Amino acid sequence: MKFELFSRVAIAEDLPEHNLKRGDIVTIVEVLPANALHLSGYIVEVFSVTGETLDVVGLLETQLMPLRADAVPAMRELAVAA
């Protein structure tokens, strides 16, 4: 599935290296061309519930999924490294 610039999408899998979990909602801020393996990529911005930018991350198309009308957003605290 191709996603459009500035669309909101969800993370499709847990990504502990970025402190992201499946279902976290992010915004696409850049669309990257397909690479030699024909994998499309995106730069996404991760926001807090108050609108603060938490991170900007590069992800593959397969790591994202469209938002669903039957889903409910939720709030979670980010894990802080000890």
N, C-alpha and C positions, 0 to 999 in steps of 0.2 A: 504494500500500500504506500502510496506517495502522500506526504503531508505537505501542506502549504505553509509558507512563511507566516509567522505570527499566530499560527493556530495553537490551541491548547491540546495537549495529548497526555497520555499517562505512560509511566514507566511499565514495561511488560515483564520485567524480572528484577529480583533483588540485585542491587549493585553496591555491595558493601564498601568497595574502594572509593565510592563517591557518597557514601552514607545515604543512598536512595533505596527505596523499597518499591516492590510491585504496587502499582496503583497511585504512586505519587504523581501529582499533576505538574507539568512543566510547560513552558512556552517555547516554540521553535523560533530562534532568532537568526539562524542562517541555514541554508540548504547547501549541502556539499555535493559535488558531482560524484557519480559512481566511480569506484576505483577499478583496478585491473581485475578484481574478482567480481565486478558488477554489483558491489554492495553500496547502496546509497547511505549517506550519513547526514547528520544534523548536529548543529550546535544548539543546545537548549539552555534556557535560563531557569533556574530553580528559585522560586520566591517563597518567602514566609507567608503566613496567613495575613500579615499586616502589610504585605507588598514590598518588603525589603528583599533585595537580591541576596541569596545565600551562596550561589555558585553558578558557574557557567561551565557546561560539560559537553564534550563531543560524544555522540552515540550513534550506533548503527540503526538503520530503519527497523531491523528485527528486534531492537530493544525498546521499541515504542509501540503503543497501541492507541487506537482512537478512543475518545471518550464515549461512554454509552449513556443513553437517556434513562436507563433503569439503575444507574449507579448513584451513590450518595457520597459526596466528599467527606473526609474526616480529618481531624487534626491530630498530629502526633508530635512529640518532642524529638529533636535530633539527639542521637546518642553522643555524649561527649567523652572523648578519650581521657582515661584516667592518668 
